Each structure stands twice: as structure tokens, then as C-alpha cells.
Amino acid sequence: MTGGLTEAEAAARLRRDGPNVLPTARRRSAVRELAAQMVHFFAVMLWIAGGLAFLAGLPELAIAIFVVILVNGVFAFAQEARAERAAARLRDLLPRRAVVVRDGIEQELDATALVVGDLVVLGPGDRVSADLRTVDANTLAVDTAMLTGESVPSHIDVGGAVAAGSFVVEGDGRAEVTATGTNTRLAGIAQMTTSARRPRGPLAEELDRVVRTIATIALTVGGGFFVIAVLVGMSAADGFLFAIGVTVALVPEGLLPTVTLSLAIGAQRMAARHALVRRLEAVETLGSTTIICTDKTGTLTRNEMTVVEVWMPSGAVSVHGAGYGPDGTVDGSPDALVAARRVAEVAAAASTGAAVEVDGVWVARGDPMEAAIDALTRRVGPPRDPITSDVRRRLPFDARRRRMSVVVGDQLCLKGAADGVLERCRDVPADAPVVLQRLARRGLRVVAVARRDLPPGEDVRASTADELEQELTFLGLVALEDPPREEAAAAIARCRGAGIAVVMVTGDHPDTAAAIAREVGLAQPGSPVLTGDALPDDDEVLAAMLDHDGAVVARVAPEDKLRIAQCLQRRGHVVAMTGDGVNDGPALQAADIGIAMGRSGTDVAREAADLVLLDDDFATIVVAIEHGRATFKNIRRFLTYHLTDNVAELTPFVLWALSGGRLPLALTVLQVLALDIGTDLLPALALGGEPPSPYSLEGPPLRRRLLDRGVLTRVFGVLGPTEAVMEMSAFLVTYLAMGWRPGDTFSQSVLATASGAAFAAVVLSQIANAFACRSTRRNVVQVGWASNRFLLVAVAVEFATLVVFLSVPAISDLLRQAVPSVAGGVVALSAIPALLIVDGIAKAVLRRRAAVGGRGAFDGSPLSSV
């Protein structure tokens, strides 16, 4: 079909099959997306709280609550709007133009007009626009990394398949279109990316549980106080408004912005360490990661092929040097060095890839392996008798021969897979197979190099490859490696110390993958090495096989990565999956944490991911997990802080109810709301920005709840009761100092003074509580006072706010409080040392009791981790 289709045939097929475009992902309405951020469970609870505040005659509070909902909703919408563009990016991988042959004439058409049967002309740099089958190929090499995960280009022979989305690295050829649009493999990947649903993170699930718990408590307490208010003589209307006030006071209005800001701080710190977070919730989910499915090339390795050894019959040389530059050392005998120069030159002649300098940096152009061989020629020095550049014929690599050769002048230069080359050599040394086995066991990629002097007059154009590639003279073996990153082994060791399993999932050869796994310490004794085509069909069996720290899965297809992520999730794991290609999009979307490469990754992978590594380094993942764990602890810190203050805020109402109204209320509803929004928020935000502990990655990821026995023990057994006692003590001491005795009536001025003392006691207790909540094991002296400077600023502002609330008449009159008396003020000030002392004693007792069991914190974490 040298003439291609006719225009009439092409038009008929276009009408039949439709244009060559990928399926368009159905996009959800932006209005609906924004609305969803305003009506989730916690937001609904705040809407109700705001409405109740209006009913209770507190419009200022209602407006403040509504602003909190709107600000958080818009911020969350802006952060996650980009996450739905992954499938749309896939369409950009199809070129807009393609060169085809129709009616015997080459012409450039819009790629959407391609039809099955079209004859496409391919050249270097072309993006493949449909699924093809080659009919002519001249040293054609195609980069399929985005589709297959293979780290080196594939050489395509006549009859070979080329998938849409790949691109031509070198050579040229012609190919027939076999599938277009929705029938291409790329379209199948697009469909998987669209249909893969992102699972809800642990934080979202846990926040829902916390909010449901708090809502239940608030409604129950509010209903109880309505009944009590009616029993003590209030009218039903007044009792209802009073109950609404108590209910709203128990709602932690500051929880949502505090969580959001804590996640944002974590994301900012990760960005400073080359990890870009695309979804705020992913910050905490990282801390819950139990297994990392990591690629090999570029993540655990540098993605740089390097020659490390050259073996010849006359000896061996060791090559030292990283990258593709000329700098490096070669160690060996003089004879071996001369032979190595010849090997390097012959291998380079039988290559098309090269190392080139771009802006002062040496990079690979074409096949990285051939670029490494080109770099070797510069490191070993010039040969004594250089090969001329008179190329008469080039025989490209193919999967059958596993060799590549070139006729230069009167000699044939050849390189290829060792077993495919040695069988064609006539003088192979007896120890060559032994050396080959030794190099292979090290996991090195071994290339054999040979040459042949052609007889005068031989017609190299008419001869077949088999006829030319025979009676070869063996020159040597070239061993190459893709060097592991220096920090990879230490990062994997940190994962093990943190109880996180690491599994390699790669498109590369299993031997290469297993060797790198051993070199970086990923492989464990008994770790399985699997290939994609040998994975069991039963998902439970597959999950059991992969639930093994150090497992290696090679030659995986896109469907394999997606299935692996889903199987491990069903087994209870929080899965982090890395990827960089189009093929990785579905798996990144479905994993709990999708991690894309920022340097080498595709737009599709980056858009589908939750986290983008700006340096493509596995160690950055570990740093991000450390910050994720710190963020989870910070959320627990300010949740403990919030709930502790709620205990003190609720205590006056409980005592009022128990006394049947005879004991006056130490705090009014407005004072409680002033505490929640006016003084409570800044220290909570500061706790949300607490830096990671040096021990964050010690011990396994604890699948904890935000509200567990440890938090409840601190809130209701230690910190909350202490705040409540100091609050009521300041209130009662003020009364007693003024001569009040039980049964006496009290004036409003005395009540305002006593209430001001109680208010001050709660605020000062909050200051101490903020420092106490920084650690669940260490006291404030051990933690230090200045390591969180934001907290120092926050408590200073909180103290200044207390002074304003007590001394500015307009505000103090609204809150029905006054400056405390001397006696009440002294008791209020003593709340700071009292709470810190009680907290220190509780932590010391807990450490002593838990020392034997190794669990020494209120959250059940190891003694050294908090």
C-alpha cells in the first residue's frame, strides 16, 4: 500500500469510525463542586449553629460562623479544582498534525482526520497519533515510557506495533493505522483514569466521626439544659433560647479553619522540601501511609545509564564517574586500557544515541545506554586507529536478533545482548561466559561488542543481517548500571523504622529491578520477584503476595498498577503509589496518595496525583510522610486544646443546673463565644503549625483516631478539670472576698467582677494549656518555650485580648463582666502554674507506668516519638 488510501476511502472511513479524538471526560459543574464544599457534614452543622445563633439573638456570632464556612469552602474548592483535569490532559498527547500518504502523495493533515488504513510517515520527534503497525522501518526507535514504563526506547522492526501517545526518538519509517480515537490503547487508559475514583482519606473519615460525636454531645447537652431551665422556673421561650446558646457554645467553630491552616502549613513545609501538595487532605493521609509502591527509574535511581566495567580477553578496566560527562577515571593495565578504547569506539559506532552538552550539562540524546557508551569513549581516551565515519549500511536492533550493527568502511561494528553476540563470534575466550554470569549476578546490563573485517567487493546492501553478522571477532563486554540515588538506601531504612513497607512496581526487566532492589536495601530475605504477566488472577492471592516488604513487580501494565493499588487497599493498607507516565494516571488516581514525578513525569501523571516530587527523589517521599505524621499530631494537639477549654466553658452551666439555679452562672453564653472566637483561635492555629519532632518516623504508623482514649483522658481527666477548678475558684473567691455567703443575694456589679475573674482564669489557663498540648510526654521545660515562635506571638495576642475584653467598657458591658478584684485576679493568675504542674505530674506518672511496655504518651505512641 505504497500509495496509501484514496481521499474517497478515507472520507468513508471517517464517517464510519468518527474523528481520531480521545473520549472527553464528563466534567462536573463548578457550581456543584463549590456547593459540595459548603454542605458536607461539618459545614451543615455550622450552618445550623449559625441559624440557631440568629434565633438566640446572637447575629454577630452567626455572621462569623457563616464567614468561616464560606472562606473554607472557597479555599478547598480552589485547591481541588485542578485534580479533575487528568483525563483532559490526555487529549493533549495527540498531535494536531500528521503526515500521511493519500492518493500516492504525502500530505499534512489534522490528526483528528486519520482513519484506519491510513499510511503515516514517521520521523524523529514525531508524536504518534494513532495505533500503528510499521510497514517500513529504518533504525526506528520509539519512546514508550509513558505507556509501558520501559526506561529505554524500543527499536521497532517491520511489522512492529506503535501505540498512540508514544513518540519517535530516532530513525524513520512508515506505518499503517490500525486503530483511532476511542479504540486506541491510550483511550483505554483515559477511560481508566476517568473511572478510577479517589478514595476518601483517613482524615476526612475521622473528622466526620469527630463532628458527629461533638454534634451529638452538643444537641444532647442543649436538650438537657432546656429541660432544666424550664424546671427552675424559666419560660419555655427563654429556656429554648438559653439551650440554643449552650448548644452553639459547644460547637468548635474554630476547628475547620484550624484544620485547614494546619494542612496548609504542612503543605508549605513540604514544598520547601521539594514535595508539592495538590490536595490539602493529602498532607495528613501521607502520615497514615502503610505501604509505598515505588517505581525504579528516576525515583530510586538517577535515570542515568553509566558504564562501570569493560572486560576484554586482555584484561578488565573499571570505570568511575557519574552522568554523561567526560569526567571520570578508568583503572586497568596498559594493555587493557588500549583494548577498552577499541571496544568503546566500536560500540559507539554501532549506536545512534549520544551524550551532548546542553547549557553546561551533559545529557542523553536518544537511548541512555548508547549515551553512556558515547560518554565511555571520552573517558577512556582516543583509540590508536580511529574508525572512519563512512557509514555504508546500518542494521537496527530488533527483538529477534537482539543486536545492532553498522558497516563503516570495510568493517562491521556490532553490539548487542551478550548471548546473542557470543554465539556469532569465532574466538570467544573460555572464561567469557563465567565473566558474563558474574556481571549479570550484580544486576548490570551487559552488552557484548564485536567486529568483522569485510572482504573486498562484498555487497553489503544485498546481504542479509544474518549473512553480515557472522564470523565475528569478539572484543569485549560492557557492563552498565543506572546508579541508585545515594540517599535511597537511607530513605528506605527510614521507612522500615517507621513501619512502612516498600514495594517496587516498575515496567523494567525483572533482573534489573531485583538488582537495584538489593542494592538500595529494598529487597528483604524471601521477598518475591514477580512479573506483570505472571500475577495471579485472584485479587486476594495477589494482595497476599504483595503484602510483603521488599516485593518487586516488574514488567507491569497500567491495569496491573491500578489493580495492585486496589488490592492492597482492600487488604487494609493506606497506599502511596508513584508514577510518571500516562500509564500511571489510573493508579495514581485510585491510590490513597498518588505521587508523580515533577521533572520526568507527564502532565497526566501530575494532574492525577496528590503529591508531585519536584526532584523525583524517593527520599522526598519519606520527608513528606514525616511532615504528614507531624500534621496529624498537630491536629490532635489543637483538638485536645479545643476540647479542654470546652470542659471549662461548660462547667458553670453544669453547676448552675445542679444547684437548681441558686449558684449564679460564672460565664454567660456570650462570654463562652468570646473565648471560642476571640481568645481560643490563635493558640490553636499555632499548635497546628508545630514543627515535626525528630522522632516522628520512629515506630509504625498508628491507625489512631483523633478522639481516642488518650485524648479523652487528657481532656476529661487532667487538663479540663484543672481549668474548671481554677475558673470556679476565681469566681467563688471573688464572691467570698466580698462577704458573700451561700443563700445571700448578690448584686449585678459583684457578679460582673466575679464573672470577669472566671473569664480571666479560663484565658490564662488556655495560655498554659497551649504549651502543655505541645507534647503528650514531655513537660514544658523539656519541650522548650521558644521553639514555636508563632505560639509565643499567639499567647501574647491572647493576653492582650483578655485585657481589652476586661477593660474596654463597651466590650465588657456587652459580655457582662468587669476587671477582677485583687483576690480573684490572684487566683486567675495562679491558673498558669497550676495547670502546668498538674500536666507535668500526669506525664511523669504516665511515663513511669508505661516505661516497661514502651508506650509512654497519651496517644499510645513510643516514649521516644512525642
KEPA-820244 format. One record per residue (C-alpha): residue in three letters; x, y, z. Coordinates in steps of 0.05 Angstrom, whole numbers, plus 5000, padded with zeros to 4 digits. Example, Ala and Ser with C-alpha at 12.3 -4.5 7.8 and 13.67 -1.06 7.14 Angstrom:
<sites>
ALA524649105156/SER527349795143/
</sites>
This chain:
<sites>
MET500050005000/THR505550484980/GLY500350964953/GLY496150975016/LEU488551065017/THR484751484968/GLU481252104993/ALA474551774979/GLU476351165021/ALA478951595078/ALA472552015078/ALA468151395081/ARG472151105139/LEU472051775176/ARG464451785171/ARG464151055195/ASP469151095254/GLY468851815273/PRO474552305285/ASN481152095317/VAL479952405385/LEU480152125455/PRO473652085495/THR472052725531/ALA471452635606/ARG464852875633/ARG466553475677/ARG462553625738/SER459554315744/ALA464054815780/VAL457855075816/ARG456354375841/GLU463554275862/LEU463454925902/ALA456754765932/ALA459354085955/GLN464654445996/MET459154826031/VAL454554246050/HIS459053696077/PHE457253446147/PHE461553936186/ALA459354526144/VAL452054336153/MET453054316228/LEU456055016226/TRP450355266182/ILE445455006234/ALA449555316290/GLY449555986255/GLY442055956245/LEU441055776318/ALA445456366337/PHE440856826300/LEU434856536337/ALA438556626403/GLY439557366388/LEU446957306371/PRO447457576299/GLU454857746306/LEU456557026321/ALA452156776265/ILE455657216214/ALA462456996239/ILE460456266232/PHE457856376161/VAL464356726141/VAL468356136167/ILE464255656124/LEU464856076061/VAL472356206068/ASN473955476080/GLY469355246024/VAL472455705972/PHE479455535993/ALA478154785989/PHE474754865921/ALA480755245893/GLN485654715919/GLU481954125889/ALA479254415823/ARG485654215787/ALA485153485808/GLU479653345757/ARG483653545695/ALA487652905687/ALA483352605632/ALA483153265594/ARG490853275593/LEU490852605557/ARG487752935496/ASP493753395491/LEU498252795478/LEU495452715408/PRO498953175358/ARG494853665318/ARG498153485252/ALA500552845220/VAL503952685153/VAL500152145114/VAL500351865043/ARG493851915005/ASP492851814931/GLY500451694929/ILE502052384955/GLU504952575023/GLN500753105056/GLU500053405125/LEU493153335157/ASP489853475223/ALA490952865267/THR483552825280/ALA482552635207/LEU486651995210/VAL482851355195/VAL484350615198/GLY488550415139/ASP492051085130/LEU499451055115/VAL503151515165/VAL510151785154/LEU514351775217/GLY520652185232/PRO524852375292/GLY520952775344/ASP514152585317/ARG508652445367/VAL504851825346/SER497652005334/ALA494151325329/ASP495650585339/LEU500150365282/ARG503549765250/THR510049915214/VAL510849735141/ASP517750045134/ALA522850205188/ASN529850485184/THR533250485252/LEU526550675280/ALA526550765356/VAL520350965396/ASP519951225467/THR514250855501/ALA515951035573/MET509451405584/LEU505450785563/THR509650195585/GLY514250455639/GLU520350195600/SER526250655614/VAL529650585546/PRO526950695475/SER524250095437/HIS527249945368/ILE521549775321/ASP522449295262/VAL517849195203/GLY511148935228/GLY512149225297/ALA506549575335/VAL506950305356/ALA501850585405/ALA498651265404/GLY501851735454/SER508951495443/PHE513951885401/VAL519551745353/VAL526551825383/GLU530651655322/GLY530251365252/ASP524451395205/GLY519250955173/ARG512050875150/ALA506450545187/GLU499250345175/VAL493850595223/THR490550015260/ALA486250395310/THR484051115322/GLY480551515375/THR476751125427/ASN479450465401/THR486750615417/ARG490450365478/LEU491351085501/ALA483751165501/GLY483250555546/ILE488050885595/ALA483951525592/GLN477751135609/MET481150815669/THR483451495694/THR476451775687/SER473051185722/ALA478151105779/ARG475151435839/ARG479651765891/PRO478451445959/ARG476751876019/GLY482851996063/PRO483351776135/LEU482952506159/ALA476352626124/GLU473351996154/GLU475952166223/LEU473652886221/ASP466752646203/ARG466752196264/VAL469252756309/VAL464053236283/ARG458452726292/THR460752596363/ILE461153336380/ALA454353476347/THR451152916387/ILE454053166452/ALA452153886437/LEU444953716420/THR444253256479/VAL447053766528/GLY442854326497/GLY436553906504/GLY438253736576/PHE439254466594/PHE432554656562/VAL429154156609/ILE433054416669/ALA431655146652/VAL424155016650/LEU424554636716/VAL427955216752/GLY422555696731/MET424555976663/SER419256066610/ALA419455566553/ALA421556116504/ASP427356356548/GLY429355646564/PHE429555486489/LEU434056076473/PHE438455906533/ALA439155186508/ILE440855436438/GLY446255876466/VAL449355286504/THR448954846442/VAL452355356398/ALA457655476451/LEU459554736448/VAL460554746373/PRO468054846357/GLU467355396305/GLY474855456300/LEU476054716285/LEU475154756210/PRO479655356197/THR484855076245/VAL484954406208/THR485354766141/LEU491055216163/SER494854646195/LEU494554256129/ALA496654886091/ILE502654976136/GLY504554256126/ALA503854336050/GLN508154966052/ARG513654606090/MET513354016042/ALA514054495983/ALA520354766014/ARG522954046014/HIS521253935940/ALA514453595951/LEU508653985921/VAL501953805951/ARG495953865904/ARG490553675955/LEU491053926026/GLU487953306055/ALA493652906025/VAL498353226076/GLU495352816133/THR494052206090/LEU501452156077/GLY502552076152/SER497951476151/THR501651126094/THR502950386108/ILE505850176041/ILE509550535984/CYS509250255914/THR515150595881/ASP517750605811/LYS525150465800/THR527850905745/GLY529051625766/THR526051515836/LEU530751005867/THR535851115812/ARG538551735777/ASN535651525709/GLU542751555682/MET546050955648/THR553350905666/VAL558850435643/VAL562250145705/GLU566549585676/VAL569449365609/TRP572148655603/MET576648425547/PRO580847795535/SER586948225553/GLY584048445620/ALA578748875651/VAL578149615667/SER573849935720/VAL570450595702/HIS568751115755/GLY564551725741/ALA557251935744/GLY552852225690/TYR554452305616/GLY560252795621/PRO567452645602/ASP569952685673/GLY571652015704/THR577351535717/VAL578950865685/ASP583250365722/GLY586749785688/SER593149535657/PRO596049905597/ASP594049335550/ALA587049325578/LEU586350075570/VAL588350035497/ALA583249475486/ALA577849855523/ARG578750445477/ARG577549995417/VAL571449685450/ALA568550365466/GLU569550625395/VAL566550015361/ALA560550025408/ALA559550765396/ALA559850665321/ALA554150155328/SER549850665364/THR545651265345/GLY544751565415/ALA549852045443/ALA551752465503/VAL551153215488/GLU552653835528/VAL546654295538/ASP547654945577/GLY553754655610/VAL550353995630/TRP551653325595/VAL545152965579/ALA542952365538/ARG540352455468/GLY536851825447/ASP537951165481/PRO541051285551/MET545150645543/GLU548250895479/ALA549451575510/ALA553251215566/ILE557550855514/ASP558851525480/ALA561051805547/LEU565651205556/THR569351385492/ARG571252055523/ARG573351745589/VAL577951205560/GLY581251675510/PRO582151655434/PRO583950985401/ARG590450875362/ASP586850755295/PRO580151125294/ILE574250855255/THR572351295197/SER565451595191/ASP563851275123/VAL557450915142/ARG555250455086/ARG549450095120/ARG546150085188/LEU542449475215/PRO537849695272/PHE536649295335/ASP530648835335/ALA527848355386/ARG529447735345/ARG536847865334/ARG537948285397/ARG543748615361/MET545249265325/SER550849355274/VAL553549855225/VAL558049775165/VAL563450315167/GLY568350295111/ASP570849585104/GLN568849335173/LEU562449155211/CYS561749425282/LEU556649065326/LYS553849085396/GLY548048715429/ALA545648245483/ALA551447815505/ASP548347145490/GLY546147385421/VAL553047625403/LEU557647095433/GLU554346545391/ARG556546905328/CYS563747015348/ARG569146525327/ASP574346645381/VAL570546725447/PRO575146635507/ALA573346055552/ASP572446505612/ALA567746995577/PRO561346615598/VAL563846605670/VAL565147355669/LEU558247465638/GLN554947075694/ARG558847465746/LEU556748135717/ALA549547905709/ARG549147705782/ARG551048415800/GLY544848635763/LEU548849005710/ARG546349075639/VAL551648715597/VAL552848885524/ALA557648485481/VAL561748835428/ALA564748515365/ARG567348695296/ARG568648375229/ASP573248565171/LEU569148525107/PRO572348215045/PRO573548694987/GLY567648744939/GLU562348464986/ASP555548754970/VAL553348995039/ARG546749255013/ALA544548584984/SER546948165043/THR542147995100/ALA543648145173/ASP545047415187/GLU549947395129/LEU553648015152/GLU553547865227/GLN557647225227/GLU564847015238/LEU565547595286/THR571647785326/PHE569847845399/LEU572448495430/GLY569448525500/LEU563648605548/VAL561049285570/ALA557349285637/LEU552649865652/GLU548450075711/ASP543350605727/PRO546450855792/PRO541950855852/ARG540951525886/GLU545751595944/GLU540151755992/ALA535551195970/ALA538250656018/ALA537751126079/ALA530751336058/ILE528450606053/ALA531550456120/ARG527651036150/CYS521350736120/ARG522850076154/GLY523950436220/ALA517250776210/GLY513750116197/ILE512350286124/ALA513149726073/VAL516349896006/VAL514649515942/MET517849645874/VAL512949675816/THR516449815751/GLY516049695676/ASP523349495673/HIS526448805666/PRO525748365729/ASP533248235735/THR534848975732/ALA529349135782/ALA531548595830/ALA538748815827/ILE537049535843/ALA532349295898/ARG538248925930/GLU543049505921/VAL538650025955/GLY536549546010/LEU529449475987/ALA529648715977/GLN528648316040/PRO530247576052/GLY524747186018/SER522047785980/PRO518347565918/VAL520247795848/LEU514247785802/THR512648005731/GLY506148305707/ASP504347725662/ALA505147235720/LEU500747585771/PRO495247145798/ASP488147275775/ASP485347235846/ASP485647915879/GLU486347635949/VAL492147195928/LEU495447785894/ALA494648225955/ALA497547696000/MET503647615954/LEU504848365951/ASP503648486025/HIS511048356036/ASP516148886050/GLY521248885994/ALA517048545940/VAL518848705867/VAL513848715810/ALA516848825740/ARG514048905670/VAL507549185696/ALA501949445652/PRO497450035670/GLU491949545690/ASP496949195736/LYS498749825775/LEU491450015784/ARG489749315807/ILE495649285855/ALA493549935888/GLN486349705896/CYS488249005922/LEU492749295975/GLN487349795996/ARG482349236005/ARG487448896049/GLY487349506095/HIS493349886071/VAL493950636060/VAL497550605993/ALA502351125964/MET503650995890/THR508951345848/GLY508751435774/ASP510851895717/GLY507451665653/VAL500751665621/ASN500150945641/ASP500651135714/GLY494651605714/PRO489251105736/ALA493550815792/LEU495451505817/GLN488151705818/ALA485851085855/ALA491451045907/ASP490651385974/ILE496651805956/GLY498551885883/ILE505752135875/ALA508052405808/MET515052595784/GLY515853335773/ARG521953315727/SER520852695685/GLY513352605694/THR507852745645/ASP502353265654/VAL497352695660/ALA501152385719/ARG501953055754/GLU494653235746/ALA492352555772/ALA497052575832/ASP496252855902/LEU503652985911/VAL508853205859/LEU516153085873/LEU519953675845/ASP526553295849/ASP523852595830/ASP527352325893/PHE524751755935/ALA527752075997/THR523052665987/ILE517152185996/VAL519851996064/VAL520652736083/ALA513452856062/ILE511052266104/GLU514752556164/HIS511053216155/GLY504552836146/ARG505352496212/ALA507153156245/THR500853466217/PHE496552906245/LYS499653016313/ASN498453766307/ILE491153646293/ARG490753226356/ARG494353776394/PHE489454326378/LEU483553856384/THR485853696455/TYR486554446466/HIS479654606439/LEU476154056479/THR479854226544/ASP477154936541/ASN470254676526/VAL470354296592/ALA471854946629/GLU466555316589/LEU461154806603/THR462654736678/PRO458955376700/PHE452655136666/VAL453154446698/LEU454054746767/TRP448355236755/ALA443854656736/LEU445954226795/SER444554796843/GLY437654896813/GLY439555596793/ARG441755816863/LEU449155866842/PRO449756426791/LEU452756296723/ALA460256426725/LEU460256526649/THR454856746601/VAL453756466532/LEU456857096501/GLN463057016544/VAL463756296521/LEU463256516449/ALA468357066462/LEU473056536488/ASP471956086428/ILE472956606374/GLY476657176409/THR481956836450/ASP482056096433/LEU483456116359/LEU490556386352/PRO493955906400/ALA490255326366/LEU492855556299/ALA499855606329/LEU499354886353/GLY497354696282/GLY504054956258/GLU508254576309/PRO514654336273/PRO515953586265/SER519153226323/PRO525852896309/TYR522352246328/SER516452306281/LEU518551706240/GLU520151246299/GLY515150676304/PRO509750446257/PRO504150896231/LEU498950846286/ARG492050776257/ARG489351236310/ARG483051636318/LEU483152386331/LEU478652256391/ASP481251646428/ARG482451446500/GLY488951836504/VAL485752486482/LEU479552386526/THR484052226586/ARG487852866578/VAL481553276565/PHE476953006619/GLY481952726669/VAL487653226671/LEU487253886634/GLY479754026632/PRO478453906706/THR484354346725/GLU481854926682/ALA474854836711/VAL477354836783/MET481455466773/GLU475755806737/MET470555666792/SER475655816846/ALA476856516818/PHE469356616813/LEU467756386884/VAL473856706917/THR471557376888/TYR464757286920/LEU467457046986/ALA472457626990/MET466558096982/GLY462957787041/TRP458157347003/ARG455556717036/PRO451156167008/GLY443956387008/ASP445657127004/THR443157546946/PHE448357846900/SER448658486861/GLN450058536786/SER456558926798/VAL459258376843/LEU457057846792/ALA460658216736/THR467058256777/ALA466757516795/SER465057326724/GLY471057736699/ALA475557346746/ALA472756686719/PHE473656926648/ALA480857136662/ALA482256456695/VAL479956086632/VAL484056526586/LEU490356456629/SER489155706633/GLN488655706557/ILE495656006554/ALA498455466598/ASN494354936562/ALA497355136495/PHE504354996520/ALA502154356554/CYS498954086489/ARG505554146451/SER507453456476/THR503852856504/ARG510052616541/ARG514953176556/ASN513453756603/VAL514054476581/VAL521254546606/GLN523453936566/VAL519954176503/GLY522654886509/TRP519055546506/ALA521655856443/SER521855306390/ASN514855516365/ARG515356266358/PHE508456316329/LEU505656046394/LEU509356596433/VAL506157126389/ALA499356786396/VAL499356766472/ALA501757496474/VAL495957696430/GLU491257266472/PHE493557626536/ALA492658306503/THR485658096480/LEU483957906552/VAL485958596575/VAL481558916522/PHE475558466538/LEU476058646612/SER477859386609/VAL474259686548/PRO467459886575/ALA463559756510/ILE466159046506/SER465958876580/ASP458859136586/LEU456758706526/LEU459958096558/ARG457158286628/GLN463958256662/ALA468758726697/VAL476058756718/PRO477258226772/SER478458406844/VAL485458306874/ALA483457646905/GLY480157396841/GLY485957636799/VAL491057266841/VAL487156616835/ALA486456726759/LEU493956836751/SER495456216791/ALA491855806738/ILE498055816695/PRO502855466744/ALA497255026770/LEU495654736701/LEU502954646683/ILE504554296748/VAL498553826743/ASP500353676670/GLY507653536688/ILE505653066744/ALA500752686699/LYS506052596646/ALA511252356696/VAL506451846725/LEU504651606655/ARG511951536635/ARG513451136697/ARG507650666687/ALA508950566613/ALA516550516615/VAL516449756616/GLY511449696560/GLY514850216516/ARG508650636509/GLY509351296544/ALA504751816513/PHE497351976519/ASP496651786446/GLY499751106456/SER506051256416/PRO513051036435/LEU516651406490/SER521651696442/SER516751936390/VAL513052506423/
</sites>
